[in-house]
Each structure stands twice: as C-alpha cells, then as structure tokens.
Amino acid sequence: MTTPLDLLIVALNLPSRREIGQGDLSLALAGAELLDLADAGVLTVEDDRLVPGTGQGTGDRLLDEAAAALVRRPPYETAEDWLWRRGRGLAQAYVAVLEQETPAGGGHRHWLRRRSEPATVADSPARRHADERWAAHEPVLVGLAGALGIEEPSAPGTGDAAGGPAVTVLAALGDALTELEAVRQRRRVEQDAFDNVWRAP
C-alpha cells in the first residue's frame, strides 16, 4: 500500500473542516507521491528542489509513473511546481485504483464532483492499512491530511514529528492549496460581477 492511497481512504472516510475539492486532493496526492519516492530513494529533496536519486522503482504503477516524470536535469524542479504538474487529474487516477482494490465499495467517482459528507470505503486490506496508519498517528499521513483540513484525533504523545523531506513538501503543499483557493475566490468574484451585470435593469 502507498501513502497516496492511504491518504485517499482517510479523505473519503473522515470529515474535514472545509470542503475538499478534486484539485485540493490531487495536489495532496502528488505530495504524498513525493514522500513515498523520497522514502524509496528515488529522489532527494535539496532545499526545495527534487533531485533524482539512485532508487530504481517502487513496484507500484502510479508511483513508478511519478518517478518516470521527474525532471532529471539541473536546476531540477521545485516541489510546488511538481505538485501543480503531477497533480493535474491525479485524484481520478487514485480513485480508479481504489475501486479496483475495493470493488464492493465502488462508486467513489461522484465524490470528486462534490463532497459534502464523508463517503465510506468498504473493508479491505487497503482500508485496514490506512486505518492502522491513521490510528498510529503516522506523522506523514497526519501532516498530509491536516493540509486538507482533516483533524487528527487527539492522543497522548501525538507529535509534529514529520521531518526531513516532509517539511519541504508539506510547506509547498500548503502554498499550493492557498493559491488554489485564491484562484477559486477570484472566479467567484468575477462570476458574481458577471451575474450582477445581467441582473441590472
């Protein structure tokens, strides 16, 4: 199982402080991919640049696609640029994987259009793996979910211990999510102004 798949399951099953759009989720999944690739030695994070490493692959199709998409020439790519480039449509790809893993609990694609209430992912090895990581307050998963507004249940000893590449990736994810929300706000303002013009006598 991978961090992106675990993150998707957490996002589907737990409430968030705000509505999670497809774009938000796609950016977070791209960040989760980076952290799995770093853990596998496929890349290192130097300052905010993604430097290809010596790892040869992960055995996971989507992670290996992500590895193949890394920029391999200096000055390399920033983490935030990667989130925008790799994240485009990524939520749909991971939902498709989840539906293959849990065929009895399919039908999550509608959630990508509008999510007002948590969905339910059927019991499966993937669901149990994600639940175990969440119950253990695994710092990387908790950090990624937190960026989406999903609050970790309080527990003694819960830490902010996500360190190393996670610090850079989570900061880039926070910036990207803020920018995405700003774009949405501008569009709402523009749409409201357009509507007012048509309603004017």
C-alpha positions as a LaTeX table, in Angstrom:
\begin{tabular}{lrrr}
\hline
Residue & $x$ (\AA) & $y$ (\AA) & $z$ (\AA) \\
\hline
Met1 & 0.00 & 0.00 & 0.00 \\
Thr2 & 1.14 & 3.56 & $-0.64$ \\
Thr3 & 0.79 & 6.88 & 1.16 \\
Pro4 & $-1.36$ & 8.39 & $-1.64$ \\
Leu5 & $-3.83$ & 5.50 & $-1.41$ \\
Asp6 & $-3.87$ & 5.72 & 2.39 \\
Leu7 & $-4.47$ & 9.47 & 2.15 \\
Leu8 & $-7.35$ & 8.99 & $-0.28$ \\
Ile9 & $-9.01$ & 6.49 & 2.06 \\
Val10 & $-8.60$ & 8.83 & 5.03 \\
Ala11 & $-10.04$ & 11.72 & 3.00 \\
Leu12 & $-13.02$ & 9.61 & 1.95 \\
Asn13 & $-13.79$ & 8.39 & 5.45 \\
Leu14 & $-13.14$ & 11.32 & 7.77 \\
Pro15 & $-14.78$ & 14.75 & 7.97 \\
Ser16 & $-12.83$ & 17.86 & 7.09 \\
Arg17 & $-13.03$ & 21.43 & 8.39 \\
Arg18 & $-13.70$ & 22.51 & 4.82 \\
Glu19 & $-14.91$ & 21.06 & 1.56 \\
Ile20 & $-12.15$ & 19.16 & $-0.20$ \\
Gly21 & $-12.26$ & 19.71 & $-3.93$ \\
Gln22 & $-10.79$ & 17.46 & $-6.58$ \\
Gly23 & $-7.96$ & 19.95 & $-7.10$ \\
Asp24 & $-7.09$ & 20.04 & $-3.39$ \\
Leu25 & $-6.99$ & 16.27 & $-3.22$ \\
Ser26 & $-4.94$ & 15.96 & $-6.40$ \\
Leu27 & $-2.29$ & 18.34 & $-5.04$ \\
Ala28 & $-2.13$ & 16.42 & $-1.75$ \\
Leu29 & $-1.82$ & 13.08 & $-3.55$ \\
Ala30 & 1.07 & 14.44 & $-5.61$ \\
Gly31 & 2.73 & 15.47 & $-2.35$ \\
Ala32 & 2.16 & 12.00 & $-0.92$ \\
Glu33 & 3.83 & 10.52 & $-4.01$ \\
Leu34 & 6.90 & 12.70 & $-3.44$ \\
Leu35 & 7.26 & 11.46 & 0.12 \\
Asp36 & 6.96 & 7.81 & $-0.90$ \\
Leu37 & 9.51 & 8.35 & $-3.68$ \\
Ala38 & 11.89 & 10.03 & $-1.24$ \\
Asp39 & 11.44 & 7.15 & 1.19 \\
Ala40 & 12.27 & 4.68 & $-1.60$ \\
Gly41 & 15.44 & 6.60 & $-2.54$ \\
Val42 & 14.03 & 7.53 & $-5.93$ \\
Leu43 & 14.58 & 11.22 & $-5.17$ \\
Thr44 & 16.04 & 13.53 & $-2.57$ \\
Val45 & 14.78 & 16.95 & $-1.61$ \\
Glu46 & 17.54 & 19.55 & $-1.60$ \\
Asp47 & 16.30 & 22.94 & $-0.47$ \\
Asp48 & 13.03 & 22.88 & $-2.40$ \\
Arg49 & 14.37 & 21.03 & $-5.45$ \\
Leu50 & 13.58 & 17.42 & $-6.36$ \\
Val51 & 16.84 & 15.69 & $-7.23$ \\
Pro52 & 16.55 & 12.20 & $-8.79$ \\
Gly53 & 18.22 & 9.58 & $-6.60$ \\
Thr54 & 19.56 & 6.08 & $-7.13$ \\
Gly55 & 16.37 & 4.14 & $-6.38$ \\
Gln56 & 15.15 & 2.14 & $-9.34$ \\
Gly57 & 11.43 & 1.91 & $-8.68$ \\
Thr58 & 8.75 & 1.05 & $-6.16$ \\
Gly59 & 6.73 & $-1.74$ & $-7.73$ \\
Asp60 & 3.64 & 0.47 & $-7.67$ \\
Arg61 & 2.34 & 1.56 & $-11.07$ \\
Leu62 & 1.36 & 5.13 & $-10.21$ \\
Leu63 & 4.46 & 5.78 & $-8.11$ \\
Asp64 & 6.65 & 4.45 & $-10.90$ \\
Glu65 & 4.84 & 6.74 & $-13.35$ \\
Ala66 & 5.59 & 9.60 & $-10.99$ \\
Ala67 & 9.26 & 8.60 & $-10.81$ \\
Ala68 & 9.48 & 8.49 & $-14.59$ \\
Ala69 & 8.05 & 12.01 & $-14.73$ \\
Leu70 & 10.80 & 13.58 & $-12.59$ \\
Val71 & 12.84 & 16.34 & $-14.21$ \\
Arg72 & 16.35 & 14.92 & $-14.50$ \\
Arg73 & 18.38 & 17.98 & $-15.45$ \\
Pro74 & 19.60 & 20.78 & $-13.16$ \\
Pro75 & 18.28 & 23.01 & $-11.76$ \\
Tyr76 & 15.58 & 20.33 & $-11.34$ \\
Glu77 & 12.01 & 21.10 & $-10.36$ \\
Thr78 & 10.68 & 22.72 & $-7.20$ \\
Ala79 & 8.33 & 20.74 & $-5.02$ \\
Glu80 & 5.49 & 23.20 & $-5.66$ \\
Asp81 & 5.97 & 23.10 & $-9.44$ \\
Trp82 & 5.80 & 19.31 & $-9.22$ \\
Leu83 & 2.54 & 19.44 & $-7.26$ \\
Trp84 & 0.88 & 21.53 & $-9.96$ \\
Arg85 & 2.26 & 19.48 & $-12.86$ \\
Arg86 & 1.83 & 15.98 & $-11.47$ \\
Gly87 & $-1.36$ & 16.77 & $-9.58$ \\
Arg88 & $-3.46$ & 17.50 & $-12.65$ \\
Gly89 & $-6.25$ & 14.89 & $-12.59$ \\
Leu90 & $-4.39$ & 12.69 & $-10.10$ \\
Ala91 & $-7.38$ & 12.20 & $-7.79$ \\
Gln92 & $-9.26$ & 10.41 & $-10.56$ \\
Ala93 & $-6.33$ & 8.04 & $-11.12$ \\
Tyr94 & $-6.16$ & 7.07 & $-7.45$ \\
Val95 & $-9.93$ & 6.69 & $-7.12$ \\
Ala96 & $-9.74$ & 4.23 & $-10.05$ \\
Val97 & $-7.06$ & 2.25 & $-8.18$ \\
Leu98 & $-9.14$ & 2.29 & $-5.00$ \\
Glu99 & $-12.18$ & 0.99 & $-6.85$ \\
Gln100 & $-10.08$ & $-1.91$ & $-8.14$ \\
Glu101 & $-8.83$ & $-2.62$ & $-4.60$ \\
Thr102 & $-12.33$ & $-2.46$ & $-3.09$ \\
Pro103 & $-14.81$ & $-3.44$ & $-5.82$ \\
Ala104 & $-17.64$ & $-3.87$ & $-3.31$ \\
Gly105 & $-17.21$ & $-0.29$ & $-2.18$ \\
Gly106 & $-17.01$ & 1.33 & $-5.58$ \\
Gly107 & $-18.84$ & 4.41 & $-6.71$ \\
His108 & $-16.47$ & 6.99 & $-5.27$ \\
Arg109 & $-16.08$ & 8.93 & $-8.51$ \\
His110 & $-19.13$ & 11.05 & $-7.70$ \\
Trp111 & $-17.25$ & 12.27 & $-4.62$ \\
Leu112 & $-14.78$ & 14.03 & $-6.88$ \\
Arg113 & $-17.54$ & 16.27 & $-8.19$ \\
Arg114 & $-18.81$ & 17.43 & $-4.81$ \\
Arg115 & $-18.04$ & 16.21 & $-1.30$ \\
Ser116 & $-20.32$ & 17.42 & 1.49 \\
Glu117 & $-20.23$ & 14.31 & 3.68 \\
Pro118 & $-17.60$ & 11.59 & 4.10 \\
Ala119 & $-18.07$ & 8.59 & 1.86 \\
Thr120 & $-17.44$ & 5.05 & 3.04 \\
Val121 & $-14.69$ & 2.80 & 1.75 \\
Ala122 & $-15.55$ & $-0.88$ & 2.08 \\
Asp123 & $-13.46$ & $-3.03$ & 4.38 \\
Ser124 & $-10.40$ & $-4.32$ & 2.54 \\
Pro125 & $-6.65$ & $-4.74$ & 3.11 \\
Ala126 & $-6.19$ & $-1.19$ & 1.74 \\
Arg127 & $-8.77$ & 0.23 & 4.16 \\
Arg128 & $-7.26$ & $-1.63$ & 7.12 \\
His129 & $-3.75$ & $-0.46$ & 6.22 \\
Ala130 & $-4.86$ & 3.18 & 6.06 \\
Asp131 & $-6.80$ & 2.83 & 9.31 \\
Glu132 & $-3.76$ & 1.37 & 11.07 \\
Arg133 & $-1.51$ & 4.23 & 9.94 \\
Trp134 & $-4.09$ & 6.79 & 11.00 \\
Ala135 & $-4.64$ & 5.13 & 14.40 \\
Ala136 & $-0.85$ & 5.15 & 14.91 \\
His137 & $-0.79$ & 8.92 & 14.21 \\
Glu138 & 1.82 & 8.35 & 11.50 \\
Pro139 & 3.31 & 11.85 & 11.04 \\
Val140 & 3.48 & 11.93 & 7.23 \\
Leu141 & $-0.12$ & 10.77 & 6.76 \\
Val142 & $-1.34$ & 13.08 & 9.52 \\
Gly143 & 0.53 & 16.04 & 8.01 \\
Leu144 & $-0.90$ & 15.48 & 4.54 \\
Ala145 & $-4.43$ & 15.01 & 5.87 \\
Gly146 & $-4.05$ & 18.10 & 8.05 \\
Ala147 & $-3.24$ & 20.17 & 4.98 \\
Leu148 & $-6.68$ & 19.17 & 3.67 \\
Gly149 & $-8.36$ & 20.23 & 6.90 \\
Ile150 & $-8.77$ & 16.71 & 8.30 \\
Glu151 & $-8.06$ & 16.87 & 12.01 \\
Glu152 & $-6.13$ & 14.13 & 13.75 \\
Pro153 & $-7.90$ & 12.77 & 16.82 \\
Ser154 & $-6.09$ & 13.91 & 19.95 \\
Ala155 & $-3.86$ & 11.32 & 21.54 \\
Pro156 & $-1.10$ & 11.33 & 24.11 \\
Gly157 & 2.30 & 11.65 & 22.51 \\
Thr158 & 0.99 & 12.89 & 19.18 \\
Gly159 & 3.84 & 14.76 & 17.58 \\
Asp160 & 4.69 & 17.14 & 14.83 \\
Ala161 & 7.47 & 14.74 & 14.11 \\
Ala162 & 7.12 & 14.77 & 10.34 \\
Gly163 & 10.63 & 15.83 & 9.39 \\
Gly164 & 13.14 & 15.61 & 6.58 \\
Pro165 & 11.58 & 15.92 & 3.10 \\
Ala166 & 8.12 & 16.12 & 4.66 \\
Val167 & 8.80 & 19.63 & 5.96 \\
Thr168 & 9.54 & 20.93 & 2.45 \\
Val169 & 6.74 & 19.01 & 0.77 \\
Leu170 & 4.11 & 20.00 & 3.32 \\
Ala171 & 5.14 & 23.65 & 3.07 \\
Ala172 & 4.88 & 23.50 & $-0.73$ \\
Leu173 & 1.50 & 21.79 & $-0.44$ \\
Gly174 & 0.23 & 24.48 & 1.92 \\
Asp175 & 1.32 & 27.19 & $-0.52$ \\
Ala176 & $-0.29$ & 25.40 & $-3.47$ \\
Leu177 & $-3.58$ & 24.88 & $-1.64$ \\
Thr178 & $-3.65$ & 28.54 & $-0.63$ \\
Glu179 & $-3.04$ & 29.58 & $-4.24$ \\
Leu180 & $-5.77$ & 27.25 & $-5.48$ \\
Glu181 & $-8.27$ & 28.72 & $-3.02$ \\
Ala182 & $-7.28$ & 32.25 & $-4.10$ \\
Val183 & $-7.99$ & 31.30 & $-7.72$ \\
Arg184 & $-11.42$ & 29.96 & $-6.69$ \\
Gln185 & $-12.19$ & 33.15 & $-4.81$ \\
Arg186 & $-11.27$ & 35.30 & $-7.82$ \\
Arg187 & $-13.51$ & 33.21 & $-10.04$ \\
Arg188 & $-16.41$ & 33.57 & $-7.62$ \\
Val189 & $-15.98$ & 37.34 & $-7.52$ \\
Glu190 & $-15.79$ & 37.50 & $-11.32$ \\
Gln191 & $-18.88$ & 35.30 & $-11.67$ \\
Asp192 & $-20.81$ & 37.38 & $-9.16$ \\
Ala193 & $-19.86$ & 40.57 & $-11.02$ \\
Phe194 & $-20.95$ & 38.98 & $-14.32$ \\
Asp195 & $-24.26$ & 37.86 & $-12.81$ \\
Asn196 & $-24.89$ & 41.36 & $-11.42$ \\
Val197 & $-24.36$ & 42.89 & $-14.86$ \\
Trp198 & $-27.01$ & 40.62 & $-16.36$ \\
Arg199 & $-29.42$ & 41.25 & $-13.49$ \\
Ala200 & $-29.05$ & 45.04 & $-13.72$ \\
Pro201 & $-32.07$ & 46.86 & $-15.24$ \\
\hline
\end{tabular}
